[in-house]
Amino acid sequence: FPYEIVRLAEDIAGGLMVTMPSQKDFESELPVGRGGESVGAICRKYFATREDVDVEDRQKVLRLLENLCLGTAAVGYRTESMHGAGSPQAQRIMISRQGNIQGKKDLARAIAGIEK
């Protein structure tokens, strides 16, 4: 059932959930329009729907859906919902045994330029 909820949420949100301009774009004052409109003004103009729906609230809902469907809140969630991947604790045990977690932590530190 959770898989179906996420599938329907993505279907209703449409492609806008993954193609929505960034917060930086919405706040940008860089003039780009023919009439001197800023990037932010254009984003707000074309992102608007009904007058009683705030553009910022629409952004927040879509970012929440993005997080639940595609982001950090969705890790493992959809796969487990679809395939019944077994006990989460059993998965944690196997990951800790075979996942070389310390090696991955060291690699992440190196990529990020963080010294131990």
Summary of the structure (lengths in Angstrom):
residues: 116
radius of gyration: 20.2
end to end distance: 43.5
largest distance: 60.9
contacts: 246
relative contact order: 0.11
helix: 67%
strand: 2%
